[in-house]
């Protein structure tokens, strides 16, 4: 079983036990929706790739994650958050594509699965540019898919008559790692920063990558 499937199973258990409730709330996802997508990615990853002319698509590695990203984009609070997520996606996709170009092409020359590196790189860049949990997740996942699409198009343009494979093989692992890492970074760094700034700004809380004044807390403080 690959690391992507293991991580998805772990996420599913966290959701069932309520440990991911706050993160899901901030991403505007219900427990049921999150579990549905986790199950769809797990099942879709085992289903054989679907040939669509020159393109071969894996449901779990490309289609389901893409649907989730579109759903989260629609739920974004502002147009700027959507733009920021897409910019971060292009940036992470570019880095993944360049890594694929310049790292050794032979797997035996690498001491780890290169798809893990793709996921880590995309997740970190997605957080740095996306900032909010939704934007970071969208950027991390879309970055991997965009790099996959770009590589496939360039391969065919070079004269190789092979299908453009989307979400196949280790790409599902990279998609899962990048999306989860981006959200984890947004959550942990955001909370840490909130604690650091809490002493100076007692009536502010961290939300969507920035501090927001909480007037309710201010009123409650005066009541006591």
C-alpha angles and dihedrals in degrees: 000000000000125000090250092061091044091052092048091052090050091050090049091054092048090052092048091052093046095244093125097047098110094047092048091049091054091049090049093241127132122222090250093051092048093048090048092055093045090052092045092053092047094049094039091053091061095047114095116257116274114234114221105176108282091358129077114196132194114208097212097041100044120000101051095042089048091052090050091051092051090050092051091047089055090050093051112123097226141021088241091059089054092049091047091051092051093046090051090048092055091047094050091043090053093051092048091049091050091048089054091050099049105030117087111286094213112083091211089065091062122075091210139031107281090217088069089058090049090053094047093048094047093046094051095046091044091056095045093052102026097046098175118080094245095046092046093050093046092049094047095050097039091047092061092045093047091051089049091051093046093050091049094050093048091048092055091043088056090062101263110137096214128126121259101249115208121192095352130139115351093353090091088059091050092049093051095044094047095047095046095043092051092052093044091051092047091049100043098039091044093051092045091051090048091054092048092049094038094091093054096038108032093166097052131086133192114254131163094346098313142071117261124196111244106209092179092062090048092055092046090051091057091048090060 
